[in-house]
């Protein structure tokens, strides 16, 4: 959050902060579960190349995408084709998303889901800071607090690896 506008949210009766918070928490939990499950499949599933695994996972997205297009835009697709309205910018976004998907798979295969989350957080912070400078958007205290939490989390994760903590705890249990 780069700037806060409390006036609009307090006066707008259509906004429900409790429902919004529940939706965000549900999305975070589902995303976390999906990330951990994907990491488990990549690292402990049948040995399949990342390319094949990405194709397998993409089939779900393609299937649901085609179903959505069929129910919402069938007439327009029949008339002007599937790629109607695609511009250079649209293709750049499609290519960037495809590259990011492959990079995510590589990060999860060779690192872990937590590290991927930290990388995404740092990228979001960098993009927000750059946007703030480019568009003269003031940075709020909430944003600074969030950045501080991310930096602290990354520092703690790197300083105290889980395996080392587990070994230390096991050693303490044996000594007692």
C-alpha positions as CSV (number, residue, x, y, z in Angstrom):
1,X,0.0,0.0,0.0
2,X,1.7,3.2,-1.2
3,X,-1.0,5.6,-0.1
4,X,-4.0,5.3,2.1
5,X,-7.4,6.8,1.6
6,X,-9.5,6.1,4.6
7,X,-12.2,8.6,3.6
8,X,-13.5,6.5,0.7
9,X,-13.6,3.2,2.5
10,X,-15.4,4.6,5.6
11,X,-18.1,6.3,3.6
12,X,-18.7,3.5,1.0
13,X,-21.3,1.0,2.4
14,X,-20.5,-1.5,-0.3
15,X,-17.1,-2.3,1.1
16,X,-16.8,-4.9,3.9
17,X,-13.4,-5.0,5.4
18,X,-14.1,-8.1,7.4
19,X,-15.1,-10.0,4.2
20,X,-12.1,-8.6,2.4
21,X,-9.8,-9.8,5.2
22,X,-11.3,-13.2,5.1
23,X,-11.0,-13.4,1.3
24,X,-7.3,-12.4,1.6
25,X,-6.6,-14.9,4.3
26,X,-8.4,-17.7,2.3
27,X,-6.4,-16.7,-0.8
28,X,-3.1,-16.8,1.2
29,X,-3.9,-20.2,2.7
30,X,-4.9,-21.7,-0.7
31,X,-1.8,-20.2,-2.4
32,X,0.5,-21.5,0.4
33,X,-1.1,-25.0,0.2
34,X,-0.8,-25.0,-3.6
35,X,2.9,-23.9,-3.4
36,X,3.8,-26.6,-0.9
37,X,1.9,-29.2,-2.8
38,X,3.7,-28.1,-6.1
39,X,7.0,-28.2,-4.3
40,X,6.3,-31.7,-3.0
41,X,5.3,-32.9,-6.5
42,X,8.4,-31.4,-8.1
43,X,10.8,-32.7,-5.5
44,X,9.3,-36.1,-4.5
45,X,7.1,-37.0,-7.5
46,X,8.0,-39.1,-10.4
47,X,11.2,-37.8,-12.0
48,X,9.9,-35.7,-14.9
49,X,11.5,-32.7,-16.6
50,X,10.4,-29.2,-15.6
51,X,9.2,-28.6,-19.1
52,X,6.9,-31.7,-19.1
53,X,5.7,-30.8,-15.6
54,X,4.9,-27.2,-16.7
55,X,3.0,-28.6,-19.7
56,X,1.0,-30.9,-17.4
57,X,0.1,-28.0,-15.1
58,X,-0.7,-25.7,-18.0
59,X,-3.3,-28.1,-19.3
60,X,-5.5,-27.3,-16.3
61,X,-5.3,-23.6,-17.0
62,X,-5.9,-24.1,-20.7
63,X,-8.9,-26.3,-20.1
64,X,-10.5,-23.8,-17.7
65,X,-9.6,-20.9,-19.9
66,X,-11.3,-22.5,-23.0
67,X,-14.4,-23.2,-20.9
68,X,-14.5,-19.6,-19.7
69,X,-14.1,-18.3,-23.3
70,X,-16.8,-20.6,-24.5
71,X,-19.3,-19.4,-21.9
72,X,-18.4,-15.6,-22.1
73,X,-17.0,-14.7,-25.5
74,X,-18.0,-17.5,-27.9
75,X,-19.6,-15.1,-30.4
76,X,-16.7,-12.7,-30.5
77,X,-14.2,-15.5,-30.9
78,X,-16.3,-17.0,-33.7
79,X,-16.4,-13.6,-35.4
80,X,-12.9,-12.2,-35.0
81,X,-10.8,-15.1,-33.7
82,X,-9.2,-16.0,-30.4
83,X,-6.4,-13.4,-30.5
84,X,-8.6,-10.4,-31.3
85,X,-7.4,-7.2,-29.7
86,X,-3.9,-8.6,-28.9
87,X,-1.3,-5.9,-29.2
88,X,2.5,-5.9,-28.8
89,X,2.0,-5.1,-25.1
90,X,-0.4,-8.0,-24.7
91,X,2.2,-10.4,-26.3
92,X,5.0,-9.0,-24.1
93,X,2.9,-9.7,-21.0
94,X,2.1,-13.2,-22.2
95,X,5.8,-13.9,-22.8
96,X,6.8,-12.4,-19.5
97,X,4.3,-14.5,-17.6
98,X,5.5,-17.7,-19.4
99,X,9.1,-16.9,-18.5
100,X,8.1,-16.2,-14.9
101,X,6.3,-19.5,-14.8
102,X,9.5,-21.4,-15.9
103,X,11.6,-19.4,-13.4
104,X,9.1,-20.2,-10.6
105,X,9.4,-23.9,-11.4
106,X,13.2,-23.7,-11.4
107,X,13.2,-21.8,-8.1
108,X,10.9,-24.4,-6.4
109,X,12.9,-27.3,-7.9
110,X,16.3,-26.0,-6.7
111,X,15.3,-23.9,-3.7
112,X,12.0,-24.0,-1.9
113,X,8.5,-22.4,-1.7
114,X,9.5,-20.1,1.2
115,X,12.4,-18.7,-0.8
116,X,10.1,-18.1,-3.7
117,X,7.7,-16.2,-1.4
118,X,10.6,-14.0,-0.2
119,X,11.7,-13.4,-3.8
120,X,8.2,-12.4,-4.7
121,X,7.9,-10.1,-1.7
122,X,11.2,-8.4,-2.5
123,X,10.1,-8.0,-6.1
124,X,6.8,-6.4,-5.0
125,X,8.7,-4.0,-2.7
126,X,11.1,-3.0,-5.5
127,X,8.3,-2.5,-8.0
128,X,6.3,-0.4,-5.4
129,X,9.4,1.7,-4.6
130,X,10.1,2.3,-8.3
131,X,6.5,3.2,-9.0
132,X,6.5,5.6,-6.0
133,X,9.5,7.4,-7.5
134,X,8.2,7.3,-11.1
135,X,4.7,8.4,-10.3
136,X,5.4,10.6,-7.3
137,X,3.2,8.4,-5.0
138,X,3.9,9.0,-1.3
139,X,5.1,6.0,0.7
140,X,3.0,5.4,3.8
141,X,4.1,4.2,7.2
142,X,2.2,1.0,6.6
143,X,4.3,0.3,3.5
144,X,7.5,1.0,5.5
145,X,6.3,-1.4,8.3
146,X,5.6,-4.1,5.7
147,X,9.0,-3.6,4.1
148,X,10.6,-3.9,7.5
149,X,8.8,-7.2,8.2
150,X,9.9,-8.6,4.8
151,X,13.5,-7.6,5.4
152,X,13.5,-9.0,8.9
153,X,11.9,-12.3,7.7
154,X,14.5,-12.7,4.9
155,X,17.3,-11.9,7.4
156,X,16.0,-14.4,10.0
157,X,15.4,-17.1,7.3
158,X,18.9,-16.7,6.0
159,X,20.6,-16.5,9.5
160,X,18.8,-19.3,11.2
161,X,18.1,-22.1,8.7
162,X,15.4,-24.6,9.6
163,X,17.8,-27.6,9.4
164,X,20.2,-26.0,11.8
165,X,17.4,-25.3,14.3
166,X,16.1,-28.8,14.0
167,X,19.6,-30.2,14.6
168,X,20.1,-27.9,17.6
169,X,16.8,-29.0,19.1
170,X,17.6,-32.7,18.5
171,X,21.0,-32.2,20.2
172,X,19.3,-30.5,23.2
173,X,16.8,-33.3,23.5
174,X,19.6,-35.9,23.5
175,X,21.6,-34.0,26.1
176,X,18.6,-33.8,28.4
